């Protein structure tokens, strides 16, 4: 199948105009608050390509000829560069959802508000649609202080305390736990199945961390000022959380999240997939089958890069490079985890 693309600039379709000049499109889709971005390289052999306006809105869709294209994202132009002697122009743009007031510091209080309430308010102020994971919809706080803190940082901090992520993407503000797999439209993602036959290369490694057996947090009574400690789990080592909380419920949630996040060992895998797979999204899931027994199953995608390279001589004009992670409390000795720290290093996409 022949790869296809569509590029809109400020709402106008420019695909036909640049069709004979397009060299490559590189889209990087990150999990969390890292800005998604696109790089579009254009042949400027006759120096007739005009610079785009700063903050011009670019919409990119990819796929195959004769089939519906998949919208990859909306971006705002923030840079232009060139090279020679074979003249080429590269336009760089950052996800439009991360521009504007969502990154500006604010100070305010939130009284008796749920996570969906807070996310809806912040999303509305940024012109986004809130999408909240089902497991987080009942979370509520009696009071929260947002002091000289951007809306994005504030909501990301709340999400981290719940072992979740917050990401503006595709016109939505998505807050969910890793693995819940919701799109920006709120639809459930079906993880694409990836087998060795679909990959040109892959690598994996395991990095162990201290396994905490308990976590401790503090909360302070508003009326009396008395401080209490709440402990989740038992034994040592113990992870202590410095930040004090307003209620016992908040302290308990924070301790549970800290124990879940800090006491985990991480298994990472990365690979290169030829062809176009729209189901590969940063923050989404993949289902690996057949690489190694321990790698089979669902993985959380940390980073995905989509590349369309149509320069002459390219064997695989469309490909993806992805990095995924999975956590486990402990790994059984029968799988030989003791030697895994000496395995082949991960690629440069890992972080």
ChimeraX attribute file (.defattr): number of C-alpha atoms within 10 A of each C-alpha:
attribute: neighborCount
match mode: 1-to-1
recipient: residues
	/A:1	10
	/A:2	10
	/A:3	18
	/A:4	19
	/A:5	18
	/A:6	17
	/A:7	22
	/A:8	15
	/A:9	19
	/A:10	14
	/A:11	11
	/A:12	11
	/A:13	13
	/A:14	14
	/A:15	16
	/A:16	11
	/A:17	10
	/A:18	13
	/A:19	14
	/A:20	10
	/A:21	17
	/A:22	20
	/A:23	19
	/A:24	18
	/A:25	21
	/A:26	18
	/A:27	22
	/A:28	21
	/A:29	26
	/A:30	21
	/A:31	20
	/A:32	20
	/A:33	15
	/A:34	13
	/A:35	21
	/A:36	26
	/A:37	21
	/A:38	29
	/A:39	19
	/A:40	19
	/A:41	21
	/A:42	21
	/A:43	21
	/A:44	19
	/A:45	14
	/A:46	8
	/A:47	10
	/A:48	8
	/A:49	14
	/A:50	8
	/A:51	12
	/A:52	15
	/A:53	14
	/A:54	12
	/A:55	16
	/A:56	15
	/A:57	20
	/A:58	24
	/A:59	21
	/A:60	21
	/A:61	16
	/A:62	23
	/A:63	23
	/A:64	16
	/A:65	12
	/A:66	10
	/A:67	10
	/A:68	11
	/A:69	17
	/A:70	16
	/A:71	16
	/A:72	20
	/A:73	21
	/A:74	24
	/A:75	26
	/A:76	24
	/A:77	22
	/A:78	14
	/A:79	16
	/A:80	17
	/A:81	11
	/A:82	15
	/A:83	10
	/A:84	9
	/A:85	7
	/A:86	9
	/A:87	13
	/A:88	20
	/A:89	22
	/A:90	20
	/A:91	18
	/A:92	19
	/A:93	24
	/A:94	24
	/A:95	24
	/A:96	24
	/A:97	23
	/A:98	21
	/A:99	16
	/A:100	9
	/A:101	14
	/A:102	20
	/A:103	15
	/A:104	13
	/A:105	15
	/A:106	14
	/A:107	11
	/A:108	11
	/A:109	10
	/A:110	14
	/A:111	12
	/A:112	11
	/A:113	15
	/A:114	18
	/A:115	19
	/A:116	19
	/A:117	16
	/A:118	16
	/A:119	24
	/A:120	18
	/A:121	16
	/A:122	21
	/A:123	22
	/A:124	14
	/A:125	13
	/A:126	22
	/A:127	14
	/A:128	21
	/A:129	23
	/A:130	23
	/A:131	24
	/A:132	22
	/A:133	19
	/A:134	12
	/A:135	11
	/A:136	17
	/A:137	14
	/A:138	9
	/A:139	15
	/A:140	17
	/A:141	15
	/A:142	12
	/A:143	14
	/A:144	16
	/A:145	12
	/A:146	16
	/A:147	12
	/A:148	12
	/A:149	16
	/A:150	17
	/A:151	24
	/A:152	23
	/A:153	17
	/A:154	22
	/A:155	20
	/A:156	19
	/A:157	15
	/A:158	17
	/A:159	19
	/A:160	17
	/A:161	18
	/A:162	22
	/A:163	19
	/A:164	21
	/A:165	22
	/A:166	26
	/A:167	24
	/A:168	28
	/A:169	25
	/A:170	20
	/A:171	20
	/A:172	21
	/A:173	26
	/A:174	26
	/A:175	29
	/A:176	24
	/A:177	21
	/A:178	19
	/A:179	18
	/A:180	19
	/A:181	21
	/A:182	23
	/A:183	17
	/A:184	21
	/A:185	15
	/A:186	15
	/A:187	10
	/A:188	12
	/A:189	17
	/A:190	13
	/A:191	18
	/A:192	16
	/A:193	14
	/A:194	18
	/A:195	14
	/A:196	15
	/A:197	11
	/A:198	13
	/A:199	17
	/A:200	11
	/A:201	13
	/A:202	17
	/A:203	16
	/A:204	20
	/A:205	17
	/A:206	24
	/A:207	14
	/A:208	18
	/A:209	12
	/A:210	10
	/A:211	19
	/A:212	21
	/A:213	17
	/A:214	21
	/A:215	27
	/A:216	21
	/A:217	25
	/A:218	23
	/A:219	21
	/A:220	17
	/A:221	13
	/A:222	10
	/A:223	6
	/A:224	7
	/A:225	9
	/A:226	9
	/A:227	13
	/A:228	15
	/A:229	13
	/A:230	15
	/A:231	17
	/A:232	21
	/A:233	14
	/A:234	11
	/A:235	10
	/A:236	11
	/A:237	13
	/A:238	18
	/A:239	20
	/A:240	15
	/A:241	15
	/A:242	9
	/A:243	10
	/A:244	16
	/A:245	21
	/A:246	17
	/A:247	17
	/A:248	17
	/A:249	15
	/A:250	21
	/A:251	26
	/A:252	21
	/A:253	17
	/A:254	27
	/A:255	26
	/A:256	21
	/A:257	20
	/A:258	24
	/A:259	23
	/A:260	20
	/A:261	18
	/A:262	16
	/A:263	24
	/A:264	19
	/A:265	18
	/A:266	16
	/A:267	19
	/A:268	22
	/A:269	21
	/A:270	24
	/A:271	22
	/A:272	18
	/A:273	23
	/A:274	19
	/A:275	21
	/A:276	19
	/A:277	16
	/A:278	15
	/A:279	15
	/A:280	22
	/A:281	26
	/A:282	21
	/A:283	27
	/A:284	26
	/A:285	27
	/A:286	22
	/A:287	16
	/A:288	20
	/A:289	16
	/A:290	13
	/A:291	15
	/A:292	10
	/A:293	10
	/A:294	11
	/A:295	17
	/A:296	14
	/A:297	15
	/A:298	18
	/A:299	24
	/A:300	24
	/A:301	26
	/A:302	24
	/A:303	26
	/A:304	26
	/A:305	22
	/A:306	26
	/A:307	23
	/A:308	24
	/A:309	20
	/A:310	18
	/A:311	13
	/A:312	8
	/A:313	8
	/A:314	9
	/A:315	10
	/A:316	13
	/A:317	18
	/A:318	24
	/A:319	19
	/A:320	22
	/A:321	20
	/A:322	25
	/A:323	27
	/A:324	24
	/A:325	20
	/A:326	20
	/A:327	17
	/A:328	12
	/A:329	15
	/A:330	13
	/A:331	15
	/A:332	8
	/A:333	9
	/A:334	7
	/A:335	11
	/A:336	9
	/A:337	15
	/A:338	13
	/A:339	10
	/A:340	15
	/A:341	12
	/A:342	11
	/A:343	12
	/A:344	11
	/A:345	12
	/A:346	18
	/A:347	15
	/A:348	8
	/A:349	15
	/A:350	15
	/A:351	9
